[in-house]
Amino acid sequence: MNTIEEYMLPCMNKSLFGVECTGCGGQRALSLLIQGRFEEAFFMYPAIYSLLVLFIFLIVNLFYKFKFDYSIKIGLIVFNAVIIGGAYILKLYQLFN
């Protein structure tokens, strides 16, 4: 029986340089989220929930326009960048110490 992990794309950064990229763990976290393993998904990729909020907002905003929607989008993007960057720095710190 095949698992979904057999069909996941490999990280080229990790394959070529041996260091994970800022997106490493995203596919596995989404897979864990679909399986209902919410805590494991968060620890695999901490930005999984904030990215879902961003994507849901973007999809809803296609059909319904909100007051200050541009500011909300920018705020969500910055929030996600901070989470992704912070998690990546923490991961690198743990790797090299």
Secondary structure, 3 states (H helix, E strand, C coil): CCCHHHHCCCCHHHHHHCCCCCCCCHHHHHHHHHCCCHHHHHHHCCCHHHHHHHHHHHHHHHHCCCCCHHHHHHHHHHHHHHHHHHHHHHHHHHHHC
